[in-house]
Amino acid sequence: MDYVYGSEERWPAPESTRIGGHIFDYTTSAPASSGVRARRGYIADFVDDLANRKHRPEVLSIAAGHLRETEISAGIKRQKFGRFVALDADKTSLNEIHRCYGHYGVEAVHSRFRDLISNELSIGRFDCVYTTGLFDYLEKSTGQRLVRTMFELLNPGGVLIVANFMQGIRDVGYMEAFMDWDLVYRSRTEMMELTIELPTPEIHDIRVLAEDYQNIVFMEVTKKEVAHVN
């Protein structure tokens, strides 16, 4: 994934043959890769806006990977968050997060997302809970349970964000045939279906939108400021 972000960061390309260089240029400039870069920008812009609107908000990233949105987030680098937690099951990714971003106050937590679903991990409450690439690998029922868990982790007025590759993208054939990259693609309607287990009285708003390249779809669910009382 760092190779996809590399063109924006001016990171050097890997050594390769001439043909390998052409393949690298194609895969990193294809619409799907442009969508991944736009996804990173979307999250960075959202958390920065949150930090400007709310005093020291708390944020949780699930399946954080290398948390490269930090590279373009002024809010994280200026340590404007009360907590910024990066959760991942891969210790190598967490070590990279700690090495690169620990000095900004980012907390690297080793855990599976399933530990959240089963309430085996107590991690607190947040003003934003997001995940970018995880749902590309989750079936519908698991995705619904995770969305419910993400919603439960929100403070009143908090927002959960789920990103997913869209159905019908141009690069799907290449991704599956040559990269062995099989994903779960979702339409806007299927993104809405992920909210089926949420308590309707506690929902303030649901938004579904796509980035400019129409490869990644985002779903934002905002929790009501005041919890519903029966």
C-alpha positions in Angstrom: 0.0 0.0 0.0 2.9 2.3 0.6 3.8 2.0 -3.1 0.3 3.4 -3.9 0.9 6.4 -1.6 4.5 6.8 -2.8 3.7 9.1 -5.7 2.2 11.7 -3.4 5.0 11.4 -0.9 7.8 11.3 -3.4 8.9 8.0 -2.0 11.4 6.2 -4.4 10.0 3.4 -6.6 11.5 -0.1 -6.1 14.3 -1.4 -8.3 12.9 -3.4 -11.2 13.4 -4.4 -14.8 12.1 -2.2 -17.6 8.9 -4.4 -17.9 8.6 -4.4 -14.1 8.8 -0.6 -14.1 5.9 -0.4 -16.6 3.8 -2.8 -14.5 4.6 -0.7 -11.4 3.6 2.5 -13.1 0.4 1.0 -14.3 -0.7 -0.5 -11.0 0.1 2.6 -9.0 -1.6 5.1 -11.4 -4.7 3.0 -12.2 -8.1 4.3 -11.1 -8.3 1.9 -8.1 -5.0 3.2 -6.8 -6.1 6.8 -7.3 -9.2 5.9 -5.3 -7.1 4.5 -2.5 -5.1 7.8 -2.3 -8.4 9.7 -2.3 -9.6 7.4 0.5 -6.6 8.4 2.6 -7.2 12.0 1.9 -10.9 11.7 2.8 -10.1 10.3 6.3 -7.3 12.8 6.9 -9.6 15.7 6.0 -12.4 14.3 8.2 -10.3 13.9 11.3 -8.7 17.3 10.8 -12.1 18.9 10.5 -13.2 17.1 13.6 -10.2 18.4 15.5 -11.0 21.9 14.4 -14.7 21.6 15.5 -14.2 19.7 18.8 -11.7 20.2 21.6 -9.4 17.2 21.8 -11.6 14.6 20.2 -10.9 10.9 20.5 -10.5 8.7 17.4 -10.2 5.0 16.8 -8.9 3.4 13.6 -9.8 -0.3 13.2 -7.5 -2.4 11.1 -5.2 0.6 10.8 -2.5 -0.9 8.7 0.4 1.6 8.7 -2.0 4.6 9.4 -0.6 6.6 6.5 -3.3 9.1 6.7 -1.1 10.6 9.5 1.3 11.7 6.8 -1.2 14.3 5.5 -3.1 15.1 8.8 -2.2 18.3 10.4 -4.4 17.5 13.4 -2.5 14.4 14.3 0.9 16.0 13.8 -0.1 18.9 16.0 -1.4 16.5 18.6 -4.9 18.0 18.7 -6.5 14.8 19.7 -7.3 13.6 23.2 -6.6 10.0 22.0 -5.8 8.6 18.6 -5.9 4.8 18.8 -4.7 2.6 15.9 -5.9 -1.0 16.3 -4.5 -3.9 14.2 -3.9 -7.6 14.5 -0.5 -7.4 12.7 2.3 -6.6 15.1 4.6 -5.5 12.2 2.1 -2.8 11.2 1.8 -1.7 14.8 5.6 -1.5 15.1 5.7 0.8 12.1 2.9 3.0 13.5 4.8 3.3 16.8 8.0 4.1 15.0 6.6 6.7 12.7 3.8 8.2 14.7 4.2 7.3 18.4 5.9 10.7 19.0 2.6 12.3 17.9 0.8 10.5 20.7 -0.8 7.8 18.5 -1.5 4.6 20.5 -0.8 1.3 18.8 -3.1 -1.4 20.1 -2.6 -5.1 19.2 -6.0 -6.7 18.8 -8.4 -8.3 16.3 -11.5 -6.5 15.3 -13.4 -9.7 16.4 -12.3 -8.9 20.0 -14.3 -5.7 19.7 -17.4 -7.6 18.4 -17.2 -10.1 21.2 -16.6 -7.5 23.9 -13.2 -9.0 24.8 -11.5 -5.7 24.5 -12.3 -2.6 26.6 -11.0 0.4 24.7 -13.2 3.3 25.7 -15.5 5.6 23.7 -14.7 7.8 20.7 -15.9 10.7 18.7 -15.0 9.0 15.5 -14.5 5.3 14.7 -13.4 4.4 11.2 -12.0 1.6 9.1 -10.8 1.9 5.5 -9.9 -1.4 4.0 -11.3 -4.0 6.4 -14.8 -4.3 4.9 -13.4 -5.2 1.5 -12.8 -8.6 3.1 -16.0 -9.0 5.3 -19.1 -10.8 4.4 -22.5 -9.1 5.1 -23.3 -10.6 8.5 -19.9 -9.9 9.9 -19.9 -6.4 8.5 -23.3 -5.7 10.1 -22.1 -6.9 13.5 -18.9 -4.7 13.2 -21.0 -1.7 12.3 -23.1 -2.2 15.3 -20.0 -2.5 17.5 -18.5 0.7 16.0 -21.7 2.5 16.7 -21.7 1.3 20.3 -18.2 2.7 20.7 -19.3 6.2 19.7 -19.9 9.1 22.1 -23.1 11.0 21.6 -22.7 13.0 18.4 -19.9 10.7 17.2 -19.4 9.4 13.7 -18.5 6.0 12.3 -17.0 5.7 8.9 -16.7 2.6 6.7 -15.0 2.6 3.3 -15.4 -0.1 0.7 -14.5 -0.7 -2.9 -17.5 -0.2 -5.2 -19.0 -2.7 -7.5 -18.1 -2.4 -11.2 -14.8 -0.7 -11.0 -12.6 -0.8 -14.1 -9.6 -2.5 -12.5 -11.4 -5.5 -10.9 -10.2 -7.9 -13.7 -6.6 -7.0 -13.4 -6.7 -7.0 -9.6 -8.2 -10.5 -9.5 -6.4 -12.1 -12.4 -2.9 -10.7 -12.0 -2.7 -9.5 -8.4 -4.8 -12.4 -6.8 -6.6 -9.6 -5.0 -10.2 -10.8 -4.4 -12.4 -8.3 -2.6 -15.9 -8.0 -1.4 -17.3 -5.1 -3.5 -20.4 -3.2 -2.4 -23.0 -0.9 -3.9 -24.4 2.1 -2.1 -27.5 0.0 -1.3 -25.3 -2.7 0.2 -23.5 -0.2 2.3 -26.9 0.9 3.8 -27.7 -2.8 4.5 -24.7 -2.8 6.9 -26.7 -0.6 9.3 -29.6 -3.0 9.7 -28.6 -3.9 13.3 -28.3 -0.2 14.5 -30.9 1.1 16.9 -32.9 3.5 14.7 -33.8 6.0 17.6 -30.1 6.6 18.2 -29.2 7.5 14.6 -29.0 11.1 13.7 -27.9 10.8 10.1 -26.6 8.3 7.5 -24.6 9.5 4.5 -23.3 7.3 1.6 -21.0 8.9 -0.9 -18.1 8.1 -3.3 -14.8 9.7 -3.9 -14.2 11.5 -7.2 -12.7 8.4 -9.0 -15.9 6.3 -8.2 -13.8 3.4 -6.9 -14.4 3.8 -3.1 -17.7 4.3 -1.4 -18.0 5.8 2.1 -20.7 5.4 4.7 -20.9 7.9 7.6 -23.3 7.2 10.5 -23.8 9.9 13.1 -25.0 9.1 16.5 -27.6 11.4 18.1 -26.2 14.0 20.6 -28.6 12.7 23.3 -29.2 9.0 23.6 -32.8 7.8 23.2 -34.5 7.1 26.5 -37.3 4.5 26.5 
